[in-house]
Amino acid sequence: MYLNCHTYYSLRFGTFSEVELLELASQYGCSSIALTDINNTSACLNFCRKAQEFNIKPVVGIDFRNGAAQKFVGIAKNNQGFYELNSLSASYNHNNITVPNRAPELKNSVIIYPFETVLEENVTHFKSYEYIGVSVNELRKLPFTKYINFKDKLVIQQQVTLRNKKDFNAHRLLRAIDKNTLLSKLDKAEECNPTDIMWPLSELKQAYAQYPYIWENTKHLFEQCSIVFAFGENRVAQNQQTYLGSKKEDVKYLKQLCYNNLAKRYSNPSHKVKQRLKTELETIEAMDFVSYFLINYDIISYAKSKGYIHVGRGSGANSIVAYIIGITNVDPIELDLYFERFINPYRASPPDFDIDFSWKDREDITQYIFKRFNHVALLATYNTFKYRAVVRELGKVFGLPKEEIDRLAAEKQSTKPLDTMASLVVKYGKLIQGFPNYVSVHSCGILILQKPVHYYSTTNMPPKGFPTVQFDMIIAEDAGIFKFDILGQRGLAKIKEALEIIKYNQPQAPPIDINQIETFKKDPNINALLKNGRAIGAYYVESPAMRGLMQKLQTQDYLGLVAASSIIRPGVSSSGMKQEFIKRQRYPETRSQANPKLLEIMPETYGIMVYQEDVLKVANQFADLTLGEADVLRRGMSGKFRSRAEFNAVEQKFIANCKAKGYTQELTLTVWNQIKSFAGYAFAKGHSASYAVESYQSLFLKCYYPLEFMVAVLNNGGGFYSAEHYIHEAKMCGASIQPPCINTSQFENRIQHKTIYLGLGYLKSLEKIVIKRLLTERNFNGAYKSLDDLIDRVPISIEQLTILIRSNALRFTGQPKTELLWQAIFKCNANKAKTPQAKLFKPQQKQFTLPTLKTTAIEEAYDQMELLGFPLCSYFQLINEKLQPHIKAKQLKQFNNKKVLLYGSLVNTRFHKTSQGKRIRFCTFIDQEGQYFDTVHFTKVVEKYPIHGLGVYACYGKVTADFDFYSLDITWSRKLQIIPDPRG
């Protein structure tokens, strides 16, 4: 009998979840309740799903409000009514329209106006589907109004937002956060009433005993409503069902695509290839996934028509069908990919296709999908109140000073006593911690549906400009809605731009087919980059951890890189199996130490679980679990399960089966703990292989066109390292680096032969509008001839002109910077050249005679550090100390187990927590010769010898070897002083 119930998806208003609402309703004897969150339907699908467990009939709707002011409540009579309400809400959301006082005509919904609003507006006419909602408190006023005679229009509207006083406190805090005001100044109109609670059904009926017709009207209204969605085992796929309009035509088309393209992938297909293809096509058809494959194929075909590079990964990369029709570039036969990983009879969801595009191309791909298909929306995700956000928000609400808020936010585990106000922040923070704060856009999920989007949810229109539903991936899959993953990454943008740069910088170079993966895999020069840790700039293989791992593994082929891509993940690492894998890879005689059964199941990885498929194989072949049960384990590891009990049941069966097969408890628990340690971090093998393909494309460019590739890396935001380090790498590859120049630079970096001109965009304080004027004028009227010519042609302030001169962007004049600065000051002041308006006639510039003023290399470096963020010289050229006797990075091998001193310029530093919660620091340096060395700073020295930013450090410690990879265990470190700026 409750028509107006809120959950915490009434954002910054409600105080408990949809499941807690159902628990409350069940406890109070309700057989049916209506969920009506404020301008939001995030909880509706899960509310309908969970209501079955409580034997409660779900009714859904929307509480339409402007801020906290309720205008009306819409209740869906049926699924079509839910569609109407969602469409209405979306029209307000998308167009930023305030909710009107009266609802438009709706055929399958009921509209309830709050009693106070009706009274205030003196409404006298109501349509057949419109009602007046009266709360328990408002019953006292009802007899004294004319609406006592509107007997057929009165219904119960006892709003449910709270359960108790604690909820009311949480509600007031949420309202203060939402209004960005002190709690003491929160307007009462922004709050709900403390009486907005659920009553036991018997007490509610007693409250309306004098007005039995109100009870009957409400009961009749509930009887009219029925909303039906199928979930779990009963769900029906809601994605677009066909591609060509007919399932029969879809099957015919998919087969045609496969057999027409078979020869492109396999010039002489073996029986194994043909059989695998036949089996997959039959399974895809039987499981009704044909349209899913064809829609992905359509998206890829559009991308190829535009010249976009893509990577198809995810479990779908295990499919030979996906490989043949071009969704992926991973050959499942070559890699012996496990067919059941992406499709098996127990899997109700389609395989995952994570399709990566360049970050520059992704929006166009998304726009194409919205235009190409009928019912499309982005998937949502919820941003929740985390500890620090709660502390910061409540700190402001309680009026704490910023310093106190910062301290509280930083000291989550602090045992220090708190003052009264700080204690309140922490205490009340626990009330709202974990609540949804706002609905955001999923990083890559797109829904392509059979029915209109508003059949399932209302939509927001975020800044990206694409309609976005209000539910997340978990409930979407429960309802049979499966996302298409369209991602943007910079690695592909680097490849695409590098190819463009090569065309203009080396026009004589032969055409490059970047998809010649088979050739790249076998190239010894490319593989040498992996083996020697020289893959800086290449996607996924450039980080210090990957660089070290590949040197330990001596990775020099495609399969080795595929394994490395998964071994680096925390799941394999934390189980201790990474070290074991390296040992068995490097020393074949140790492979016999593997359990014979596991070695039989996973010969390629020496009996060690490395990929997600390995979990399926071990669960199925080692512990005799069915593939369906094995898939529960796999999904559980990825956090994609609804039922922890189901996962635990499979664990118990795993252990029981192992015991029945005669395995020792030690072996059983060892294998199970390896499975558990994956914890969602292990990759599917096809996923790793997809990354490896992209890595080989990048490595080809790095190997044979290093300068053009490094420019593309810099132009696309770099990667793991700073721009400064990629510039260093370009120097190591033979480039000459020039600071920005107004006659040769663009906004981004550009290359001429072997000279890289840094882009004007690197100049931190140079305004974009000034860069645009400079480049537009240069493009139309040619290079600038002098300072006078620049001032005459481009409106520019003395502040912006100073940045250009100090960065040496006018060095083509041949005049020293200091002289140019004085000339600029005199000329700009003389001509008042601060207006953005270009001059109609060229003015006569005054000439000034100045003494010769030189700029030193140290002054130049300091200007670069200020304006670019880094010097173009080495930090070793700036140190103000004499170096002590030391070794170079290349000599580490000669001093194994000995203590040595190295000097290094810091490249990267990162922390790691031990199992005891203590911190260890890992650093990467380059020595005077530009060669890398790595250091480990154990707990005893982390705090004693801190690392304070970029610069040169003296590093003293013991040389250690880990599978022939040498690093330094730090005893002490110290940052060297640099020469001060002579200008003071």
LINURUR-V140184 format. One record per pair of residues at least 24 apart in sequence whose C-alpha atoms are under 6 Angstrom apart, sorted by the first residue. I is the first residue (numbers start at 1). J is the second residue. Records with the same first field share a line. If there is no record, write none. Layout:
I: J ; J
This chain:
2: 33
3: 34 ; 157
4: 36 ; 159
5: 35 ; 36 ; 159 ; 160
6: 36 ; 37 ; 161
10: 37 ; 38
12: 174 ; 175
13: 171 ; 174
14: 161
15: 167
18: 47
28: 200 ; 201
29: 201
31: 56
32: 56 ; 57 ; 58
33: 58 ; 59
34: 59 ; 60
35: 60
36: 61 ; 62 ; 63
37: 62 ; 63
38: 63
39: 63 ; 64
41: 457
42: 470 ; 471
68: 190
71: 101
72: 112 ; 113
73: 111 ; 112
74: 110 ; 111
75: 109 ; 110
76: 109
77: 108 ; 109 ; 225 ; 226
78: 225 ; 226 ; 227
79: 227
81: 108 ; 109
83: 454 ; 455
86: 454 ; 457 ; 458
87: 454
90: 458 ; 459
93: 460
94: 461
133: 157
154: 214
155: 214 ; 217 ; 218
159: 196
160: 196 ; 197 ; 198
161: 196
162: 197
163: 197
170: 431
182: 397
183: 397
231: 478 ; 479
232: 478
235: 479 ; 480
236: 480
237: 480
238: 449 ; 450 ; 480 ; 481
239: 448 ; 449 ; 450 ; 481
240: 448 ; 449 ; 450
242: 291
243: 291
258: 324 ; 325
262: 324
297: 327
310: 356 ; 357
311: 355 ; 356
312: 354 ; 355
313: 353 ; 354 ; 687 ; 690
314: 352 ; 353 ; 354 ; 687
315: 342 ; 351 ; 352
316: 342 ; 351 ; 352 ; 353
317: 686
318: 686
341: 613
346: 628
354: 485
355: 486
356: 487 ; 488
357: 488
358: 488 ; 489 ; 490 ; 492 ; 493
359: 488 ; 489 ; 490
362: 488
375: 448 ; 449 ; 452 ; 453
376: 447 ; 448
377: 446 ; 447 ; 467 ; 468
378: 446 ; 447 ; 468
379: 442 ; 445 ; 446 ; 468 ; 469
380: 440 ; 441 ; 442 ; 469 ; 470 ; 471 ; 472
381: 440 ; 441 ; 442 ; 472
382: 436 ; 439 ; 440
383: 436 ; 437 ; 438
384: 434 ; 435 ; 436 ; 437
385: 433 ; 434 ; 435 ; 437
386: 433
390: 429
394: 425
444: 485 ; 486 ; 487
445: 483 ; 484 ; 485
446: 483 ; 484
447: 483
491: 539
494: 712 ; 713
497: 712
498: 708 ; 709 ; 712
501: 708
521: 558
527: 556
531: 555 ; 556
538: 698 ; 699
539: 695
552: 963 ; 965
553: 582
562: 688 ; 689 ; 692
565: 688
566: 683
569: 681
571: 677 ; 678 ; 681 ; 682
575: 674 ; 677
611: 682 ; 683 ; 684 ; 685
612: 682 ; 683 ; 684
623: 654 ; 657 ; 658
637: 679 ; 680
638: 680
740: 809
741: 809
742: 809
743: 783
762: 868
763: 867 ; 868
764: 867
786: 813
795: 836 ; 838
796: 834
797: 834
816: 854
818: 853
819: 853
875: 951
878: 978 ; 979
879: 977 ; 978 ; 979
880: 977 ; 978 ; 979
889: 933
896: 959 ; 960
897: 958 ; 959 ; 960
898: 958 ; 959
899: 957 ; 958
900: 956 ; 957
901: 955 ; 956
902: 955
903: 953 ; 954 ; 955
904: 952 ; 953
905: 951 ; 952
906: 950 ; 951
934: 967
935: 967 ; 968 ; 969
936: 969 ; 970
937: 970
945: 973
952: 976
